Amino acid sequence: MSSQPRTLKVLNVLSVLLVLVAFLMAMFYAPLEKVMGEVQRVFYFHVATAWVGMLGFIAAAVVAGIYLRTQDLKWDVIGLAAVEISLVFFLIAIVLGSIWARPAWGTWWTWEPRLTTAAILEMIYLAYLLLRQGIEDPDRRARFGAVYTLLGGLSVPLTFISIRIFRTIHPVVVGGGGGQTMSMTDSMVKTMLFSIVVFSVVFITLFWHRIRLGFYADQVEQLKLKITQ
């Protein structure tokens, strides 16, 4: 296995430092929310992980379109990496949202529009990973994955706009809509935006690592296919 590129090494260190700064901002720079109290500090990482998770799913759909046009298996590797990393981030967002919801709503989970569509989105891509495992031929697996990812990508905008078109108890952070609009101070907004940038950097770093692993795994699979032929 070749050594990591220098840029990736820099991103490794930068990601750790940025997460630490974001944590300190959430704990000490952003003021205490009067109604929800300390648990509201979860909000900054909740929004950031949900945001980058959804962007990752959209990126996977774009990559799927590129694969269908080029038939180059490297795009399948990249698309799979995007889905796997996004699944992790989106699951973290769901867990953090539940922690936030317990004192705010009095329950860990409720089947309101945003939570319901988020759960469906997560299950759609979990099913994608499971179904891929049942296809041995690399080309067929890649075609299936690309089509599935394109169709699954339709659930991303639905999840995003659900609180804007339905009446819901989930707060709306950006813009208005059916849900309650969340008011924030300047320091809260800065902390939220900084957290989004931080987790975007973390996503890029992990994405790069996963792509490298994916290419190595693909090389091993190609060698196995040659041996069995």
N, C-alpha and C positions, 0 to 999 in steps of 0.2 A: 504494500500500500504506500503510495507516494505521500510525502510530507504535506502538511497543510500549507496553503498559500499564505504569504505574509499578511495580506489583507484580512483573511479569515482569522488569523491569530489575533490581530488587532480587534476585530469584532468580538471575539471571545471575551477579551478583557473589558472592552467598552460596554458590552451587554451587562456584565456583572456590576460595573460601576454605575451605570445608568439606572438599573433596577434598585440599587441601594439608594441613590439620590431620590428616585421616585417614591420609595418607601418613606424616606425621611420627610419629603414634602407632604405626603399624605398624612403622616402622623403629627408633624409639628408646624408646617407652613400653612396648610389649609386650616381654617378655623373650625371649631366644634359646631356641628349642626344642632340647632336649638331643639328640634323636635325629635330626631332619631338618635342623637348623641354620638357616641364613639363608633357604633357599628356603621355609621354612614361613611366612614373612611374606606370601607371596602369598595364603595362606589367607584373610586378612581381606577382601580385595577379591574373591576367588573366591566366597566365601559370599554377600557382599553383592550382587554382580551376578547371581548365580544366583537369589537370593531375589526381587529386584525384577523380574527377567525373568519368573519364573513368576507373580508377582502381576499383572504386565502382561497375560499371556496370559489369566488368569482375568478380569481387568477387561474384556478384549476380548470374552470370552464373555458377560459380563453386558450389555455394550453391544449385542451381537448380539441378545440376547433383547429388549432395549428396541426395537431397530429393527423386529424382526418384529412387535411389537405396535403400534408407531406408524406404521411405513412412512415415517418421516421420514429423508430422505437425510443429514441432518447427523450422525445416529448412525453411518452407514456411514463417514463421514469420520473420526469419532472412533475407531471400531473399527479402521480401517486404521492410524491413527496409533499406537494401542496395540500392534498386532502388529509394526509396523516397529521401533519403539523397543525392544520386548521382544526381538526377534530379535537386535538388536545387543548388548544386555546379556547375553543368554544365550550368544551366540557368544564374547563376552569371557570369560564364566565357563568355557566349555569350554577355551579356549586357556590360561587361567590354571591350570585344573585339570591340563592336560597338562604345563605347566611344573613344577607341584608333583609330579606323578606320576613324572617322569623320575628324580629321585634317590631318591624314596621307594619306588617299585615297580620301578625298573630299566627302565622302558619309558615311552614317551610316551603309549601308548594300549593298553588291554586291553578286551576285550568282556565286561566284568562287568556286572551288572544296571543300576547307576546310569548308567554311561557309555553303555551301549547305549540305554536309554530316553531319555537326554538327547539323543543323536544323532538318534534317531527324532523326538523332539519338535521339534528344530530343523528337520529336513527337512520335517515336516508343514507348518510355517508358511512355509517357503521355497516349497513347492509352492503354498500359498495365494496368495502374491504372483504367482507365474508364471501360475497359472490365471486369476486376475482379469484379467490383461492381455489374455486372449483374448475377453473379453466387452465389447462396445462399449456396449450399452444400459445406462444407469446404474441403472435399477430392477432389471433382471435381475442385474446384477453385484452390487448390494447384497444381494439376496435370497440369491444363491449364497454371497457372503462371510459372511453372517450364519449360514446353516446350517452351512457348513464350519467356521466359528470355534467354533460350539457343539459340534460333534462333535470337533473338534481339541482343545478344552478338556479332554476326558476324559483325554488323555495327560498332563496336568499333574499331577493327584494320583497317577497311576501312577508317574511319575518321582520324585515326592517320597517315596512309601512303598516304592519298590523296595528300598532298603537296609534297610528295617525288616521286610520279609517274606521276603527271600531272603538266603542266606549270601553275603557279599561282602567284598572287601578294602577297599571304600570306607568311611572312618570315618563314624560317626553323630555329628553335632554336637549335636543336640537329641534327648533321649530315647534309649531303647534299641532293640534290634532285632537283625536277623541280622548286621549289620556290627559292626566294632569301635567301641566308644564312645571318643570323643576326650576326654581329660582336659585341662582348661585352668585356668590361674591366673586370679585375679580381674582382673588387668590385661589378660589375653588376652580374657576375656569382654567386658570394657568396650570394648576396641578393636573386637571383632567387632560388638557392638551399635551402637557409634557409626558404624562403616562402613556398616551396614545403613541407619541413619537418613540418613547422607550420601548414599548412592546412591538412596535414596528421593526425596530433594530433587532430585537431579540428574535422576532419571526424570521427576518432575513438571515440571521446567523444560523438558526436551527435548520432553516430551509436549505441553506448551502451545505451544511453537514449531511442532511438527509439525502440530498441529490448525489453527493459523493458516494455515500453508502449504497445508494440505488444503482449507480453505474457499476460499482464493484460486484454487487449481487447479480446484475445483469450479465456481466462477464462470466461469472461462475455458472450461471444458468446456460449460457451459450456453450461453454465447455462441456457441461453435462449432456447437452443435446448432441454434440458432436460424438461423444463417447458412445452414446446409446444407438447412434445411427449405424 
